[in-house]
Amino acid sequence: MTPSLLSLLRKVDTPTVCNAIEVAQGKRGFDQFTRGTMQCSAPDEPAIVGYARTAKIAAIHPPTEPADVIRARRMAYYKYMAEAPKPSVAVIEDVDYPDCIGAYWGEINTTVHKGFGMSGVVTNGVMRDLGDLPDGFPVVAGSIGPSHGFVYIREIDTPVSVFGLTVSPGDLIHADRHGALVIPEDVIVQLEAAIQKLLVTERIVLDAARQSGFDFETFETAWAEFEKARV
């Protein structure tokens, strides 16, 4: 991923990237995205972009493993996140879903992960401490709640599932208030040009619709030009 692509990805929303991937692939049907409505802690901040560092957590019941095992895994988790190649994104599956209660993502954990240089979080789990979370570190979560329950780390560096999206360690993630997606490796080289093409193509209809005197005839002409230009 080039610096210019990274800069562009941070400026555009996830639906734009979703459409641009189809432009790069030359066909409809891209489906590596989340399903359902997610919550975003900072809907007006730039998109989350980075390579996935994955883990699984649980919180409804206390862990059954010895305390020293849980503690060692927790520290291994933080080391794993701290050493992630940048840009990086934490992608966390709460295995209690859809009955998640443990707000792993509050003021302390978000501040720690931001301090590690990570770009944000995508999780099907719970966030809290809204209003106290650090700027520049969005959380895209499954829900909002007050308690941390018995939250603990179950697995590190394994494939995870978040709102129907399977994410493997190292996958390139784009996420915002619309949800998240995995950018296929084979489109990365073409993606910047595809985004730029998409933005130019959309202007055909948008510019026409915003002009004074816009009517069906003007729309029909603009739409025909738009249809020729898009996937």
Order of alpha helices (4+ residues) and beta strands (2+ residues): alpha-alpha-beta-beta-alpha-beta-alpha-beta-beta-beta-beta-beta-beta-beta-beta-beta-alpha-alpha
